[in-house]
Structure formats: C-alpha cells, structure tokens
C-alpha cells in the first residue's frame, strides 16, 4: 500500500475520495431536505447556502492560502468539514438549525476542492510526467462512487447516511494528502503584490468569461442539485437514481483526455462553446423525457457539458492570472460557478418548482442556455491572447 500511494498516485487517491465525499451529499441534499418536510422555496434557499458561502468566503480562502500556505489550509479545512458532516444529523433540527449547520460545514467544505486544484496545478508544473487533467480525472469515478453508495445505502439506512459517507470519504482523502510533497511558492508571501491582484480582478476578458460560466452554472443547477427530485417526480427508485448519478460521473472519464487533446488543438473558448450547447441539449432532453431509465442515457452527456466546460475554464483562468495569485484565480472561478451560479440557480429553481413540475423547469433553462451560447459566440470565438499552456497527457499508471 505504501508503494502504491507514492508520487502522482497520492493525488489520484485524494481526488477520488474528495469527490466521493462531494458525490455523497451534493446530489442528495435536496432529497434529504424534502424528507424533512421542507417546501420548494425552503429547499431552494437552504440548498443555496453552500454556494452562497463559496461566493462570499472562497476568495478569502484563496488569498489566505496564497499567503499562509495551501497545504496548511487544505488540511485544516478537510478535517473541520469531516467533523461537521459527522455531527450534522444530530444538530440539524428544524429550518433554522439546519441552515446554520449547512452554513458551518460549507465554510470548511467549499475550499477543499479549489485548494486541491491549485496544489495539483503546482505539482503538475514541477513534474513533466504529470498533468492536471490526468490527475483530476480520478475525481469523476470518485463522485460516481459516492453517489452510487449513497443511492444503495439510503434505501436501507435512510437519507442521513449521506452525511456519514461524506465525513468518511473526506478522512480517507486527508490521510494520503498528509504525504504530499511541499512545493515552493511562485513568490514569497512577503513579495505578493496586491497591485497585481487588483489588475487580475479588473481584467475585463476574465470577468466576462466568469459571467458566462456563472450563467451556465445557473442552468446546470437544475441537473446538479434537483436531478434526484426530478427522478422521484417521474417515478424513479433510489437505486435507479443512484445508478443514473453514477453514470453521470463515469461519463466524464474519456473526456478528460478528449479535453486535453481539444485544448492542444484549439482555444478554451471554442471548447466552452461545445459545452454550452451540449448543456442546452441535455436540459431539453430532460424536459422531453418521462422514463426514469432514459435518464441513465441522458447522464452520459455529462462529459460534454461538465468536463469540457471545467477543464477549459481552469486552464483559461490559470493562464490569465499572475502565477503568485493562481489560487485566488481558481477561487474566483469556483466562486462564480459553484457560488454565484449555484446560489441563483437553487433559489430560482426552488421557486419555480413550487409552481410547475421539474420537467418544465428543465425546458426553461434549456432555452436560457441556448440564448447565452448564441450571445457569447463573439466573445468565445475571437482570439483572446496567448493560448493557455496545457499539460501533456500521461497514462493512468
């Protein structure tokens, strides 16, 4: 085991279990809230809390990590989040206490993956045989593992199991992360220039790019956070729902390598166009479908709508931000996609769900994404400066 968990394998294992934790609670949080008797609006507001916290707190975690150390922040956040997940079923009683506990675990859970992204980008920059995409690849089967186990165990042990699994997977991720190598920062904390940070925050191309990503995230919130509600609505069992979410994660796998190839051949903006119009198609298919088993097939589009979108976004931001502020740059991306987009998406979808079935909600957001894709073509197709550096592909072993 000690030989297996060496070098790049440590990063693969940490991605696997970190995303297994995410897959355990994120898709099923609204299902748990519904089991507690929450109405659609309450579900929308409560499930938006983690992403509101990410929007407001994540940039500060990024600045703190750039100055105090990424590894130190990663270890602290992971352990604190695991503890809060384990305590959640005992403490979350009623709307206000539930909201308070969601807020607390969000403060520490939301920085875990952005910090891991930044740590991995640093590692890949120092090791030519490693690449961000090949290491991040292992998050997909991890997410699928978490969702699959949640779907199976929920039928026997109830929906509280999502929090216990989330805590256990975070601890499994933390153990190999304690053996990560120490990397030298691009510049010392004392030399970090807040003038450069100001220029980064004022980069118009970057800000427009983040705005587009945020709007797409609003629409994708329907499939990210309300898919389980939609599947219950069309008569799916918990096991079918868990299988669909597992397929959703596994469908990403080949696209980590397809994305690496595409980003060598073309600009990230053009890859983003593929992801945006793929998202519009995926949401339309939800709207047209009423067969629970057909959703398993629809979830196979996740590699196009999520993997291509995310890897192109990470590389784009990493190239646009000065080296010393890259953790902050990645935090901005996470804040806009998982923060602002998810907050607005959850609230809007929760309100719509009180007045119409989820199928109709998917149809509305399909049209929104189609409009955004068409409106942003001029920005995404035109050249936007130097091409971002894409790490070379490696084998999985």
ABEGO torsion letter per residue (X at the ends): XAAABBEAAAAAAAAAAAAAAAAAAAAAAAAAAAAAGBBAAAAAAAAAAAAAAAAAAAAAAAAAAAAAEAAAAAAAAAAAAAAAAAAAAAABBEAAAAAAAAAAAAAAAAAAAAAAAAAAAAAAAABAABBAAAAAAAAAAAAAAAAAAAAAAAAAAEAAAAAAAAAAAAAAAAAAAAABBBBBBABBAAABBAAAAAAAAABAAAAAAAAAAAAAAAAAAAAAAAAAAAAAAAGBBAAAAAAAAAAAAAAAAAAAAAAAAAAAABBAAAAAAAAAAAAAAAAAAAAABABAAAAAAAAAAAAAAAAAAAAAAAAAAAAABBAAAAAAAAAAAAAAAABAAAAAAAAAAAAAAAABBAAAAAAAAAAAAAAAAAAAAAAAABBAEBBBBBBBBBBAX
